[in-house]
């Protein structure tokens, strides 16, 4: 990529509301390793309803931020792109993608659908959002809902929502 193209891409990202932190100027990592409690729906003790300021304070090693209420990025949030971890604070959900740079209390990524269903029984069709695809499964939890997205029978992404599964919005 030429310098001109890189500068144009950065300008577009900034105009879109991203606050990138270039690698050359990024502060040394100030976060503890990411630990996901899947049953509680938390990352380092922070759940989907945690306000943006608290996420930024407790996990200051973010790679990008977009303003809450923005038309893009599901309304804004705090993002840890190099770790595949995304706090969408405006719409109150957390997204974790494989490969995740952290640990989970229950192995999720790389497990087949049948094995995940043993730990998190999937909801019947009437307890799923209308927009769900065959690649998505939902499990009701004490904190709300977990969405598991599968590819080739393995979990590729999970999302923690504060809402009941049948009332979860489509963030895609």
Secondary structure, 3 states (H helix, E strand, C coil): CCHHHHHHHHHHHHHCCCCCCCHHHCCCCCCCCCEEECCCCEECCECCCCCHHHHHHHCCCCCEEECCCCCCHHHCEEEEHHHCEEEECCCCEEEEECCCCCEECCCCCCCEHHHHHHHCCCCCHHHCCCCCCCCEEEEECCCCEEEEEEECCEEEEEEEECCCHHHCCCCC
